[in-house]
Amino acid sequence: MVTDDMNHNVATLTSLIISPQARHVPHRAYRVDPRDQPWFSYRCWQAADAKYKAWTRLKCRPSRRHKVQHRAACKNMARVATWARQR
């Protein structure tokens, strides 16, 4: 709604622009290491973190289950890295 008050008009326009942006534009904050490759995205970071956690679990408490989980995490990391490089 447009009124004579300029501050109200600016606030209305700002809310009309920002609300759809907040709903539809993806945004994430994650650590970036200067040594990382440009394709190393948030998904890669998540897969690498899961792989590292599976590896520490395997080393602390070796079992067949933890070994299977680590192998699955390694395969997932490779798949995600390939996807990121191609993208």
Buried (B, 14 or more C-beta within 10 A) or exposed (E): EEEEEEEEEEEBEEEEEEEEEEEEEEEEEEEEEEEEEEEBBBBBBBBBEBBEEBBEBBEEEEEEEBEEBBEEBBEBBEEBBEBBEEE
